[in-house]
Amino acid sequence: MVSILITTFNSAQFIERCLDSVQHQSYQPLELIIVDNGSTDGTRELLAKRGTGIKVVYNDSNIGSRQPRTRLHDRQRQLAFIAQP
């Protein structure tokens, strides 16, 4: 399994296109994890509409992308990162 981690902050303009691209990759199975760092531009609402197939973590503030990456590295898996689509 390949895990794809997307960290985002105020990316409403780009997040849906980014998710569509990731979810249409030919390689499967994929685990898609999105960390929203306190977005205030509608990103959270767009993510909530996506439904199943993704895991979303909502942070109250912008913690950056380092901490989520570090946590996933500890799981010993293949990882791909997308920072701020």
C-alpha positions as CSV (number, residue, x, y, z in Angstrom):
1,M,0.0,0.0,0.0
2,V,1.1,3.5,-0.8
3,S,0.0,6.3,1.6
4,I,-0.4,9.8,0.1
5,L,-0.3,12.6,2.6
6,I,-1.6,16.0,1.5
7,T,-1.1,18.9,3.9
8,T,-3.2,21.9,3.1
9,F,-4.0,25.4,4.3
10,N,-6.5,27.6,2.5
11,S,-6.4,25.6,-0.7
12,A,-10.1,25.7,-1.7
13,Q,-9.1,26.9,-5.2
14,F,-6.9,23.8,-5.8
15,I,-7.8,21.0,-3.5
16,E,-10.6,19.3,-5.5
17,R,-8.4,19.1,-8.6
18,C,-5.5,17.7,-6.6
19,L,-7.8,15.0,-5.0
20,D,-9.2,14.1,-8.4
21,S,-5.8,13.6,-9.8
22,V,-4.6,11.5,-6.9
23,Q,-7.7,9.3,-6.8
24,H,-7.5,8.6,-10.6
25,Q,-4.0,7.2,-10.4
26,S,-3.6,3.7,-11.9
27,Y,-1.7,2.3,-8.9
28,Q,-3.9,0.8,-6.2
29,P,-4.4,0.4,-3.3
30,L,-3.9,3.9,-2.1
31,E,-4.4,5.4,1.3
32,L,-5.2,9.1,1.1
33,I,-4.7,11.2,4.2
34,I,-5.4,14.9,4.2
35,V,-4.3,17.2,7.0
36,D,-6.0,20.6,7.0
37,N,-4.1,23.1,9.0
38,G,-6.9,25.5,10.1
39,S,-8.2,26.6,6.7
40,T,-10.7,29.4,6.6
41,D,-11.4,29.7,2.9
42,G,-13.9,26.8,2.4
43,T,-11.3,24.0,2.1
44,R,-12.8,22.2,5.1
45,E,-16.3,22.3,3.6
46,L,-15.0,20.9,0.3
47,L,-13.2,18.1,2.1
48,A,-16.3,17.2,4.1
49,K,-18.3,16.8,0.8
50,R,-15.8,14.3,-0.6
51,G,-17.3,11.4,1.4
52,T,-15.6,8.1,1.8
53,G,-12.2,7.0,0.6
54,I,-10.2,9.6,2.3
55,K,-9.1,10.3,5.9
56,V,-9.1,13.9,6.9
57,V,-7.5,15.4,10.0
58,Y,-8.6,18.9,10.9
59,N,-6.2,21.0,12.9
60,D,-7.2,24.2,14.7
61,S,-4.0,25.9,13.6
62,N,-1.4,25.7,10.9
63,I,1.2,23.2,12.2
64,G,2.9,22.8,8.9
65,S,3.7,19.6,7.1
66,R,6.6,18.2,9.1
67,Q,4.7,16.8,12.0
68,P,2.2,14.8,9.9
69,R,5.1,13.4,7.7
70,T,7.0,12.4,10.8
71,R,4.1,10.4,12.2
72,L,3.5,8.5,8.9
73,H,7.2,7.7,8.5
74,D,7.0,5.8,11.8
75,R,4.5,3.3,10.2
76,Q,7.1,1.9,7.7
77,R,5.2,2.2,4.5
78,Q,5.7,3.7,1.1
79,L,4.8,7.4,1.2
80,A,4.1,10.2,-1.2
81,F,3.7,13.8,-0.1
82,I,1.9,16.7,-1.5
83,A,2.4,19.9,0.4
84,Q,0.0,22.8,-0.2
85,P,-1.7,22.0,-3.5
